[in-house]
Amino acid sequence: MSLLTNPPHVATVIPLSQPPDPDDGPVAGAAVSWACSSQPISVDLATSAGYDFTTTRRFAGVGYPGGSMARIEWDGRTWEQLGEPTRHRMSPTTSHDVVFAKAVGTKWQR
């Protein structure tokens, strides 16, 4: 079983676009479900990549529906995409996308 062909998680990706007026905030597009795997990243990896020490995760899967700006809803939290997605396209079998994201809200406890 591969994490690319049978990922363990499903996230909701909300693509964002910049409006023509720079004073307005980003405009949210339609939410899309994305089958992916999500892993926490280490403090060393986060700081070497230039990210602050916050709750940061790596999301990987086939066919990321977001662009250069998006929000990801997963595990009861909202995650803000950090930078552009990395698109790996060396072969059709192993092609996948990787996105780093940081938590912007707290996880709801029920």
C-alpha positions in Angstrom: 0.0 0.0 0.0 1.4 3.4 -1.0 0.8 6.7 0.7 0.3 8.1 -2.8 -2.2 5.6 -4.1 -4.1 5.1 -0.9 -3.5 8.1 1.4 -4.8 7.9 5.0 -6.3 11.4 5.3 -8.8 13.6 3.5 -8.3 17.3 3.8 -10.5 20.1 2.5 -8.6 22.7 0.3 -10.0 26.2 -0.1 -8.1 27.9 -2.9 -7.6 31.7 -2.4 -7.1 34.3 -5.1 -5.9 37.9 -4.8 -8.6 40.4 -5.7 -7.9 43.3 -8.2 -7.9 45.8 -5.3 -4.8 45.1 -3.1 -6.6 46.6 -0.1 -9.1 43.8 -0.1 -8.2 40.4 1.4 -7.9 37.2 -0.5 -11.1 35.7 -2.0 -12.0 32.1 -1.2 -12.9 29.7 -3.9 -14.9 26.5 -3.8 -13.8 23.9 -1.2 -12.4 20.7 -2.7 -11.6 17.4 -1.0 -8.1 16.1 -1.3 -6.8 12.7 -0.4 -3.4 13.1 1.2 -1.1 12.1 4.0 -0.2 14.6 6.7 3.0 14.5 8.8 4.3 16.9 11.5 7.7 18.4 10.6 10.5 18.6 13.1 11.7 21.8 14.6 15.0 21.4 12.8 13.3 21.1 9.5 11.0 24.0 10.1 13.8 26.4 11.2 16.1 25.3 8.4 13.3 26.0 5.9 12.9 29.4 7.4 9.6 28.8 9.2 8.9 29.9 12.8 8.4 27.3 15.5 4.7 26.9 15.2 2.5 23.9 14.5 3.6 23.1 11.0 2.7 20.1 8.9 3.6 18.6 5.6 0.7 17.5 3.4 1.5 15.2 0.4 -0.8 13.7 -2.2 -1.7 13.4 -5.9 -3.3 16.4 -7.7 -3.2 19.2 -5.1 -6.2 21.4 -6.0 -4.8 24.6 -4.5 -2.5 27.2 -6.1 0.0 29.5 -4.6 -2.5 30.5 -1.8 -4.9 28.2 0.0 -6.3 27.2 3.3 -6.5 23.6 4.3 -9.0 22.2 6.8 -7.9 19.0 8.4 -8.3 17.3 11.8 -10.6 20.1 13.1 -8.1 22.9 12.4 -7.5 25.4 9.7 -4.0 25.4 8.1 -2.5 28.2 6.1 -0.4 27.2 3.1 3.3 28.3 3.3 4.7 29.2 -0.1 4.1 27.5 -3.4 3.3 23.8 -3.6 6.1 21.6 -4.7 5.0 19.5 -7.7 7.1 16.3 -8.2 6.5 15.0 -11.8 9.4 12.6 -12.5 7.1 9.7 -13.4 3.4 9.1 -13.7 3.6 6.5 -10.9 5.3 8.7 -8.4 4.1 12.1 -9.3 2.7 14.0 -6.3 2.5 17.4 -4.6 3.8 18.6 -1.3 2.5 21.5 0.7 3.8 22.9 4.0 1.1 24.6 6.2 0.9 26.2 9.6 -2.0 26.1 12.0 -4.0 29.3 12.2 -6.6 28.2 14.8 -6.9 25.9 17.7 -8.3 22.5 17.5 -11.8 22.1 18.8 -12.2 19.8 21.7 -15.6 18.1 22.1 
